[in-house]
């Protein structure tokens, strides 16, 4: 579904960063954000009550468009929902404390894609990098244009590259906190497969993500996340063959490792 009316103004983006005890990585994230050439955005940081030097590092990099909220929360998805509630931009996206933009024009690329009112959202490609050496690529997450039924085959867009108009959250809801590891996948599934919002795929790397996040830090969490995805498919009334889901998931994951040395065009 397309949004209703055209507007000649540059799109204001609400960029949300969720962090907790991220002193080792938050400075890289902030530098990446502050280097963006597209400037019509607000930056909302939701800190989970860090006890290390995270907040001091954030305070050392003030910006007029940055707002910081710190306090205990129920986890990353509750924090993301809090950020959505504070967002005032036309478009909402996330760049968390383990992530950096691939280039200085990543936000500009998003804004240009969603300048077309025919689209409600967009997403692109992502590279996983070494936790200690962010220039060393480990996996290349090459996405593709969405088609109905993709989620039942283990597909989803890379969430750190996923931007949608704020009214989509208002119409179809935020992150479902019943999912502890796969609420991001469930939300994108709900938006694309169920609500059938119109998205455009941007065929370029937008974000670098360090390995070691909550869902990819070990095999056990990866398995738990995928079981939650299967439950989300059922909860959203989507038919799925469990064997097909796992087969496509494994093949796609292997492909990401094989493409890790692909260079950006």
N, C-alpha and C positions, 0 to 999 in steps of 0.2 A: 504494500500500500504506500502511496506517495503522500508526502505532507501536502498541505492544502494550498498555500499561497506563496508566491515568489517574493523575495526580499533582497534588494540590492546590497544591503550592508554586509561587510565581512562577517563570517560566522564566528561567534564567540565560543571558544572551547573551554569546558571545565575539565581540567586534568587532575585526577585524584591519585595521590600516593598514600598507600597504607604501609606503615612501618612499626616495628617493635624491636628494640635493642639491635639496631642496624648500623652501629658505628663503623663497621668495616666497609659498608657499601653505599651509605646514603649520600656521601659527598660526590661520588661518581654520578649518581642519579640526578642530584641537584645541578651539577655542572652541565649535564646533558640537556636538562630542561631549560636552564638559563641561556644556553647557546642557540636555542631555536630562533630562526629568523622570522617565523610567523609569531607576532606578538599579541594578537587579540585572544588571549587566554587567561584564565585564572588558575592558580595552582593551589589545591586544597590538600593539606597533609593531615592525615588521621593517624596519630601516634597512639599506640596501645598502652601508654604509661611506661615508657622506656626507663630503665634504671642505669643504663650506661651513658655514654656521651652523645647519643643520637641527637637529643634536643639541643645540646650546645653546638653541635656541628651545624644543625639547621639554623640556629640563631646567628651563626657566623656568616651566613649567606642570605641576608635579608633581600627581599624583593617586594616591590609595591603590589604585585599581583598575587602574592603568596599569603595564605592563611593557614595557621597551625592550630589544630585542636588535639589536645592530649588528655588521655584518661583511659582507664581500664575498659575493655569491651569483651564481647563473647567470641572473639576470633576474627579472622581476616574478612569473612563475608559480612559479618555484622558491621565491621568498620567500613567496608565498601558501601553498605547501605546508608551508613551515617554520612559518608561523603556525598552520595547521590542526593540525600536530603538537603545538603548545604549548597549544592550546585546551582548556579544561576545562568550558566551558559546555554547556548542552543544545542550543543553537542557535548556528550560526556564520554570520557575515556579514562583508562587507568595506566599508570606507570609506577610500579611498586619499587621498593627499596633494593631489590636485587636486579633491577632492569635499567637499561639505558637506551636512549634512541640511537638508531644506527647512524643517522646523519642529522645535520642541523636543519634540514628542511622536512623532517618527518611530519611535524604538525601541519606545515604548509601543504604537504601532499594530502593529508586527511581533509583539511579545509577545502582544498580544490575539488576533491572527489565529491564532497557533500554540498558543494555549491550548486550542484544539480539537484533540484527539488524532487526529481523522480526517485531518489534513493533515501531510505531511512537510516542506513548505516553503511559502514565499510570496514574492511579488514585487509591485512596484507600478510607478508611472510615474516618469519622470525628465525633467528639463529640462537642456539644454545652455545654458551661459551664457558670456558673453564672458570671455576669459582675464584681462582687466584690470578689467572691471566686472561683478561677479558678480550684480548686480541686473538686468542686461540679458539677457533670454532670446533665444537664437538658434534653438534647436530644441526642440520638445516631443515627447518619446518616449512616446507613448500606447500602453500595452501592452493585453493582453486575456487572457481565460481561455484556457489551453492546450487544444488539441485535437490528437490524433495526426496527423502529417503537416505540421504548421505549419513545422517547421524546413526542410523541403524547399522551402518557399515563401519562404525568406529571413527568416523570423520568428525572434526569440528574445527572452526577457525582458531588460530592462536589468540587467546583472550587478551594478552597485552597489546594486540594490534587492533582490537575490536572497538569501534566508536559508533555510537548511535545517537540519534536526536533525543533530547530530554523528554519529549512528549511520548516516546516509546515506553520509557520506564513508567510514566504516569498512566499509560493505558494498559500495560501488560505486566506491571509489577517489577519488583526488585529481586535480589538474590533470595532464594528459598533456603532458610537456615536449617531445614531438616537434612540438608546435604552438607556434610562436614568437609568433604574433599572435592566434590564435583558440582558445587553450586554454580560455578561459572559456566560449566558445560551445560547444565540444566537450563540456565537462563538463556544461553544462545540457542539451545534446542527449542525452547518455548517461543522465542522470538522468530526464529527462522522456519522451523517445521510446523508449529501450531499457528502462530499469528501471521506467518508468511509475510513478514516485513520485507521490503525490497532492499537488497544490499548490492554493493559493488565491490569486487575483488581488485585490490591493487597489487599487481605482480612485481613487487619489490620488497626487500627487507626493510621493515620499519623499526624493529626493536631487537636489541640483544638482551638475552636473559641468562643469568648465571644458573648453572646446575645447582641443585641442593635445596630447592623450595619444598614446601610442605608435601606436595603431591609427587615429586620426582626424586626425593632424597633416598628412597630405598625401594626394593622390589615389593615389599609388603604394602607400602602406601600406594604404589602404582596399581597393584591388584585391587586394593580396597576402592580406589577411585573408580576404576573401570566397573566394578560391581555396582557402585552407586550410579554410574551412567546407565547401566542396564535397568536399574530400578527407575531412573528418571524417564527412560523410554516408555516403560510400562505405565508410570504415573501420568504421562502425557498422552496416553492412548495410542502410542506408535508401535506398530508390529515389528518384531525383531527376531531373527534367528541367532541364538546365542553362539552357535558354532561359526556362523558367517561373521558375526561381530568380532570374535576373537581372531579369526583368520585375517580379516582386513586390518585389524589393529596391529597385529604382528608384522604383516607385510609393510604397512605404512611406516612403522617404527624403524624397521630395517632400512627402508628407503631414505629416511632422514639421516641415518649414519653414513650411508653411501654418498649422500650429497653434501656432506659437511665441508668439503673443500671447494664447493661451488663459489665462484666470485660474483660480487655484485656487478650487474651491467652498468 
